[in-house]
């Protein structure tokens, strides 16, 4: 990503977008007040240049994390400090500070808990700036907007022709740049529409629900009835950080209600310090509601609360597609083969060896060479078997319910009838939806009970523990959350099979014994 694209991308990130076209609109909107636009742009440049000089991970830089917060810091300094040499010096220091605050939060929040830091660096940095300004003046800092005359006239024109509720809604969106004007709001809404209509819909829902909740717990402002923080929470939880489904919608509405309470409480708490809430309620509530979904106690996927991996963040429309690919159009789990490369189905459902009775729907997989053998050499050592110690993957997203990792591997040709399943993992993928994978190599399992795993994540290594004469992977879909539960038919999705040299791409299907199969790339 070149530097100019990075600058536009940082503006786009303000509206949960990755499109430069949206970024251009947001940039243009900041120049409703030329000084605000200039300081926002300088904050963006300073933050991204600093991040580049420090050789910060490009994934975070390109995501707009540093530029986004630099823009908001620049806007904040211009509104509260005005235009002067001192204000420019403050802008430079504050932009640099936001980079280091971002680094701390990335280490403590993103890397440790896989959660976004959003605009928390801006909030913390801006609070320090406001406190510093009070050092030089006893007055509480107030923002001053000096719009460009043409834009101010356009703003007045829109106010004259649009209904009051509509103008107030646009002002709320315009508050994203701390300039609650109809003109600015129109540009912000346009930037959102260019990226996602779902995001805009959730933003409007957030504004309306926020007013309803505020009506029930306090007094709604006549001039600015719609709240920016409620809009941002609705967009963030409604389809950006969570899969857009019924559960996500209800969770988003709950988040909006909590945001109203947090916003009211923080206004009272911060007033003696001369500080403003800014977007603290949005950041706090979003993290507050995302954090439990990452833990080991709440079974979030049972409730349909599916978090989008940070590396896969895109648009709500793309997240709908991602969700459908993972769980199917009706929310059904899409299982992938639990390994890399091509493996041979050595025993399928109703197999002639052990897949009978309650275990009739299980699969066994091994790796063969060109001669159809499972091993090199004489096959008397485990290490001679091609599949031994190869990675075993999670077939779908889920939560680890049970792990056994201490059963010793058998020598080839020997079985352990006392510990039939050997080393195993049981995963819950949704309510009533479980898989069990057996015969892992002793000590190789990498996950623990309560861990949340993603599809394709390595669970451990193929071994020969339990009732297993030769190394292989055993997998079954089952009714219960306990070992040896009754198996259920298991269909794999998006795989390639080969029989007698003929290859087929299968969207979803049952495997039969003798197939050579691998996941589609």
Residue pairs with C-beta under 8 A, 6 or more apart in sequence:
1 9
1 58
1 62
3 48
3 52
5 20
6 48
6 61
6 62
6 64
6 67
7 23
7 27
7 41
7 44
7 45
7 48
7 67
8 20
8 23
8 24
8 27
9 18
9 20
9 23
9 62
9 64
9 67
10 23
10 44
10 47
10 48
10 64
10 66
10 67
10 68
10 70
10 71
11 22
11 23
11 24
11 26
11 27
11 30
11 44
11 67
11 71
12 18
12 19
12 20
12 22
12 23
12 26
12 64
12 191
12 195
13 23
13 63
13 64
13 65
13 67
13 68
14 26
14 68
14 71
14 72
14 176
14 177
15 22
15 26
15 176
15 188
15 191
15 192
15 195
15 199
16 192
16 195
16 196
16 199
16 235
16 236
16 240
17 23
17 191
17 192
17 194
17 195
17 196
17 315
18 195
18 314
18 315
19 194
19 195
21 194
22 191
22 192
22 194
22 195
23 191
25 187
25 188
25 190
25 191
25 194
26 177
26 187
26 188
26 191
27 37
27 41
28 187
29 174
29 177
29 179
29 183
29 184
29 187
29 188
29 191
30 36
30 37
30 40
30 41
30 71
30 75
30 177
30 179
31 37
31 38
31 148
31 151
32 145
32 147
32 148
32 151
32 174
32 177
32 179
32 181
32 183
32 184
33 78
33 145
33 146
33 147
33 148
33 179
34 146
34 148
35 78
35 82
35 83
35 146
36 75
36 78
36 79
36 145
36 177
36 178
36 179
38 78
39 74
39 75
39 77
39 78
39 87
39 91
40 71
40 72
40 74
40 75
40 78
40 177
41 71
41 74
42 74
42 91
42 95
43 70
43 71
43 72
43 73
43 74
43 75
43 77
43 91
43 94
43 95
43 98
44 67
44 70
44 71
44 74
45 70
46 70
46 91
46 92
46 95
46 96
47 66
47 67
47 69
47 70
47 71
47 73
47 95
47 96
47 98
47 99
48 61
48 66
48 67
48 70
50 66
50 95
50 96
50 99
51 60
51 61
51 66
51 99
52 61
54 99
56 66
56 103
59 311
60 66
60 106
60 110
61 67
65 102
65 106
65 117
66 98
66 99
66 102
68 119
68 122
69 98
69 99
69 101
69 102
69 119
69 121
69 122
69 125
70 95
70 98
70 99
72 119
72 122
72 126
73 91
73 94
73 95
73 98
73 122
73 125
73 126
73 129
74 91
74 95
75 177
75 178
76 94
76 122
76 126
76 129
76 178
76 278
77 87
77 90
77 91
77 94
77 129
78 87
78 91
79 143
79 144
79 145
79 178
80 129
80 130
80 133
80 141
80 142
80 143
80 144
81 87
81 90
81 91
81 129
81 133
81 141
82 144
90 129
90 132
94 125
94 126
94 128
94 129
97 125
97 128
98 121
98 122
98 125
99 121
101 120
101 121
101 124
101 125
102 117
102 121
105 117
105 120
105 121
106 117
109 115
109 116
109 117
109 120
109 287
110 116
110 117
110 310
113 291
113 294
114 294
114 309
114 310
115 287
115 290
115 291
115 294
116 241
116 286
116 287
116 290
116 310
118 236
118 282
118 283
118 286
118 287
119 279
119 282
119 283
120 283
120 287
122 278
122 279
123 278
123 279
123 280
123 283
126 278
127 275
127 278
130 141
130 274
130 275
130 276
131 273
131 274
131 275
133 141
134 140
134 141
134 274
140 274
141 274
143 178
145 179
145 181
147 155
147 179
147 181
151 181
151 183
154 183
155 181
155 182
155 183
158 167
158 170
158 182
158 183
158 186
159 167
159 182
162 170
162 182
165 225
167 182
168 223
168 224
168 225
168 226
169 185
169 204
169 207
169 226
170 181
170 182
170 185
170 186
170 189
171 180
171 181
171 182
171 185
171 224
171 226
172 180
172 185
172 207
172 224
172 226
172 227
172 228
172 231
173 184
173 185
173 188
173 189
173 192
173 203
173 228
173 231
174 180
174 181
174 182
174 183
174 184
174 185
174 186
174 187
174 188
175 185
175 224
175 228
176 188
176 228
176 232
177 184
177 188
180 224
189 200
192 199
192 200
192 203
192 235
193 200
195 315
196 239
196 315
196 316
196 317
197 317
198 238
198 239
198 244
198 315
198 316
198 317
198 320
199 235
199 238
199 239
199 240
199 315
199 316
202 234
202 235
202 238
202 239
202 252
202 316
203 231
203 232
203 234
203 235
205 234
205 238
205 252
205 253
205 256
206 230
206 231
206 232
206 233
206 234
206 235
206 238
206 252
206 256
207 226
207 227
207 230
207 231
207 234
208 226
209 230
209 234
209 253
209 256
209 257
210 226
210 227
210 229
210 230
210 231
210 256
210 259
210 260
211 220
211 225
211 226
211 227
213 256
213 257
213 260
214 220
214 225
214 227
214 260
214 264
217 260
217 261
217 264
218 264
227 259
227 260
227 263
228 279
228 282
229 259
229 263
229 277
229 279
229 281
229 282
229 285
230 256
230 259
230 260
230 263
232 279
232 282
232 286
233 252
233 255
233 256
233 259
233 281
233 282
233 285
233 286
234 252
234 253
234 255
234 256
236 255
236 282
236 286
237 248
237 251
237 252
237 255
237 286
237 289
237 290
238 244
238 248
238 249
238 252
238 316
239 248
239 316
239 319
239 320
240 308
240 313
240 316
240 319
241 286
241 290
241 307
241 308
241 313
242 248
242 251
242 252
242 290
242 293
242 305
242 306
242 307
242 308
243 304
243 306
243 307
243 308
243 319
243 320
243 322
243 323
244 316
244 319
244 320
244 323
245 304
245 306
245 323
245 331
246 304
247 303
247 304
247 305
248 304
248 305
248 306
251 289
251 305
254 289
255 285
255 286
255 289
258 285
258 288
258 289
259 281
259 282
259 285
262 280
262 281
262 284
262 285
263 277
263 281
266 277
266 280
266 281
267 277
270 276
270 277
290 307
292 298
292 300
293 300
293 305
293 307
294 307
294 452
295 450
296 399
296 449
296 450
296 451
296 452
297 450
299 399
299 428
300 306
300 307
300 452
301 397
301 398
301 399
301 428
301 429
301 430
302 428
302 430
302 431
304 331
306 323
306 326
306 327
306 397
308 319
308 322
309 454
312 322
314 322
325 334
326 333
326 334
326 396
326 397
326 455
327 333
327 334
327 430
328 334
331 430
333 396
333 429
333 430
333 433
334 396
334 493
334 494
334 508
335 395
335 396
335 435
335 477
335 490
335 491
335 492
335 493
336 393
336 395
336 396
336 455
336 456
336 492
336 493
336 494
336 495
336 519
337 343
337 365
337 393
337 395
337 492
337 495
337 517
337 518
337 519
338 365
338 392
338 393
338 394
338 395
338 437
338 459
338 473
338 475
339 365
339 390
339 391
339 392
339 393
339 462
339 473
340 390
340 391
340 393
340 519
341 367
341 518
342 367
342 498
342 516
342 517
342 518
343 365
343 366
343 367
343 387
343 473
343 516
343 517
343 518
344 365
344 366
344 367
344 368
344 514
344 515
344 516
344 517
345 363
345 364
345 365
345 511
345 512
345 513
345 514
345 515
345 516
345 517
346 364
346 365
346 366
346 472
346 513
347 353
347 354
347 355
347 362
347 363
347 364
347 513
348 355
348 363
348 364
348 510
348 511
348 512
348 513
349 355
349 360
349 361
349 362
349 363
349 489
349 510
350 356
350 360
351 362
351 364
351 513
354 362
354 467
355 361
355 362
355 363
355 364
358 484
358 485
358 486
358 487
359 476
359 484
359 487
360 487
361 476
361 477
361 487
361 488
361 489
361 490
362 474
362 475
362 476
362 487
363 474
363 475
363 476
363 490
363 511
364 472
364 473
364 474
365 387
365 472
365 473
365 475
365 517
366 374
366 385
366 386
366 387
366 470
366 471
366 472
366 473
367 374
367 385
367 386
367 387
367 390
368 374
368 386
368 516
369 376
369 386
373 379
374 385
374 386
374 387
374 470
374 471
375 384
375 385
375 386
375 412
376 384
376 386
377 384
378 384
379 385
379 412
380 411
380 412
381 412
382 388
382 409
382 411
382 412
382 463
382 464
382 471
383 389
385 412
385 464
385 470
385 471
387 462
387 471
387 472
387 473
388 441
388 462
388 463
388 464
388 471
389 441
389 444
389 461
389 462
389 463
390 461
390 462
391 458
391 460
391 461
391 462
392 437
392 440
392 458
392 459
392 460
392 461
392 462
392 473
393 455
393 456
393 457
393 458
393 459
394 427
394 453
394 454
394 455
394 456
394 457
394 458
394 459
395 427
395 435
395 437
395 455
395 475
395 492
396 427
396 429
396 435
396 455
397 429
397 452
397 453
397 454
397 455
398 427
398 428
398 429
398 430
398 435
398 452
398 453
399 427
399 428
399 450
399 451
399 452
399 453
400 425
400 426
400 427
400 447
400 448
400 449
400 450
400 451
400 452
400 453
401 426
401 427
401 428
401 434
401 449
401 481
402 424
402 425
402 426
402 449
402 481
402 482
402 483
403 424
403 425
403 426
403 445
403 447
403 448
403 449
404 419
404 421
404 422
404 423
404 424
404 483
405 423
405 440
405 442
405 443
405 444
405 445
405 460
406 423
406 442
406 443
407 416
407 419
407 422
407 423
407 442
407 465
407 466
408 416
408 442
408 465
409 441
409 442
409 463
409 464
409 465
410 416
410 464
410 465
410 466
410 468
410 469
412 464
412 469
412 470
413 469
413 470
414 469
415 466
415 467
415 468
415 469
416 422
416 465
416 466
416 467
416 468
417 467
419 465
419 466
419 467
420 466
420 467
420 484
421 436
421 438
421 439
421 466
421 467
421 483
421 484
422 438
422 439
422 440
422 463
422 464
422 465
422 466
422 467
422 468
423 438
423 439
423 440
423 441
423 442
423 444
423 445
423 460
423 463
423 465
423 466
424 436
424 437
424 438
424 439
424 440
424 466
424 483
425 436
425 437
425 440
425 445
425 447
425 459
425 460
426 434
426 435
426 436
426 481
426 482
426 483
427 434
427 435
427 436
427 437
427 453
428 434
428 481
429 435
432 479
433 477
434 477
434 478
434 479
434 480
434 481
434 485
435 475
435 476
435 477
435 478
435 490
436 475
436 476
436 478
436 483
436 485
437 459
437 473
437 474
437 475
438 465
438 466
438 468
438 474
438 475
439 462
439 463
439 464
439 465
439 466
439 468
439 471
439 472
439 473
439 474
440 459
440 460
440 461
440 462
440 463
440 465
441 460
441 461
441 462
441 463
441 464
441 465
442 463
442 465
444 460
444 461
444 463
445 459
445 460
446 458
446 459
446 460
447 453
447 459
447 460
453 459
462 471
462 472
462 473
463 471
464 470
464 471
464 472
468 474
475 490
476 487
476 488
476 490
477 487
477 488
477 489
477 490
478 485
478 486
478 487
478 488
479 485
479 486
479 487
479 488
480 486
489 510
490 510
491 508
491 509
491 510
492 506
492 508
492 509
492 511
492 517
493 507
493 508
494 505
494 506
494 507
494 508
494 519
494 520
495 505
495 506
495 517
495 518
495 519
495 520
496 503
496 504
496 505
496 506
496 517
496 518
496 519
496 520
497 503
497 504
497 506
497 511
497 515
497 516
497 517
498 504
498 515
498 516
498 517
499 514
499 515
499 516
505 520
511 517
